[in-house]
Amino acid sequence: MVAASTDIGLTHLALGSPIAETSGHADLGWAEGLFQDVFFHYQVTTHQIEIGGQEEHEHKYLAGHRWWTVDELASSRETIYPLNLADLVAELLAGRLPAVPLQLPWHH
């Protein structure tokens, strides 16, 4: 179960097994240490993003949000986290979920 709410309005939802993870050391200014990001695949029927539950540091560092296509992710010159996201999303949209969580490269 996911204890924290998400920006798409999901709370305490059984998401199943993780599809990918990444971990490593980072110094974010407001926190330092070993961090782990775990990713789940969940298709939504709504595209409404809720930002009311974000923490202060999220409001400070996030300039906005929007949905991206796989082509936009793949062709962007911006750094997008998690790294290799376009390839992962393309596999998921093709119905190919990993049998065990993929180990994505750490991004700091």
C-alpha positions in Angstrom: 0.0 0.0 0.0 1.1 3.5 -0.7 0.8 5.6 2.5 1.4 9.0 1.0 -1.0 10.6 -1.4 0.1 11.2 -5.0 -0.3 14.2 -7.2 -3.0 12.4 -9.2 -5.3 11.9 -6.2 -4.5 8.3 -5.4 -4.3 7.5 -1.7 -3.8 4.2 0.1 -4.0 2.3 -3.2 -2.6 -1.2 -3.7 -0.4 -0.6 -6.7 1.1 -4.1 -6.9 4.7 -4.8 -7.4 7.3 -2.0 -8.2 8.4 -1.9 -11.8 11.6 0.0 -11.3 13.8 1.5 -8.6 16.9 3.7 -8.2 18.9 4.6 -5.2 22.0 6.4 -4.1 23.5 9.3 -2.1 22.3 12.8 -2.6 22.7 16.2 -0.9 19.6 18.1 -1.8 20.3 21.1 0.4 17.2 20.4 2.6 18.1 16.7 3.1 21.2 14.6 2.7 21.7 10.9 2.8 20.8 7.6 1.0 17.6 8.0 -1.1 15.6 5.4 -2.9 12.9 6.1 -5.5 10.5 3.2 -6.3 8.2 3.3 -9.3 4.9 1.7 -10.0 2.8 1.4 -13.1 -0.8 2.6 -12.8 -3.0 3.8 -15.6 -5.4 6.5 -14.7 -8.7 7.5 -16.3 -8.3 11.2 -15.3 -5.5 13.7 -16.0 -6.2 16.1 -13.2 -3.0 16.9 -11.2 -3.5 17.9 -7.5 -0.7 20.0 -6.1 -2.3 20.9 -2.8 -0.5 18.1 -1.0 3.0 19.1 -2.1 5.5 20.1 0.6 7.2 23.5 0.7 10.4 22.4 -1.0 8.4 20.9 -3.8 6.7 24.2 -4.5 10.1 25.9 -4.4 11.7 23.6 -7.0 8.8 22.6 -9.3 7.9 25.2 -11.9 5.0 23.4 -13.3 3.6 20.1 -14.6 2.2 18.6 -17.7 1.7 15.2 -19.4 4.4 14.2 -21.9 4.2 11.8 -24.8 6.9 9.1 -25.2 8.3 11.0 -28.3 8.5 14.2 -26.2 10.4 12.4 -23.4 12.8 10.7 -25.9 13.6 13.9 -27.9 13.8 16.4 -25.0 17.1 18.1 -24.4 16.2 18.6 -20.7 17.3 16.1 -18.1 14.3 14.0 -17.1 14.1 11.9 -14.0 14.1 9.0 -13.7 16.8 8.6 -16.3 15.7 6.4 -19.2 12.1 7.2 -18.5 11.1 7.3 -22.2 12.3 3.7 -22.8 10.5 2.5 -19.6 7.2 4.2 -20.6 7.4 2.8 -24.1 7.8 -0.7 -22.7 4.9 -0.2 -20.3 2.6 1.2 -23.0 3.4 -1.8 -25.2 2.2 -4.0 -22.3 5.6 -5.3 -21.3 5.9 -5.0 -17.6 9.2 -6.2 -16.0 9.1 -9.5 -14.1 11.4 -8.0 -11.5 11.9 -4.2 -10.8 14.4 -2.6 -13.2 17.4 -1.0 -11.7 17.6 2.5 -13.1 20.7 4.7 -12.9 21.0 7.0 -10.0 20.6 10.7 -10.9 22.8 12.6 -8.4 
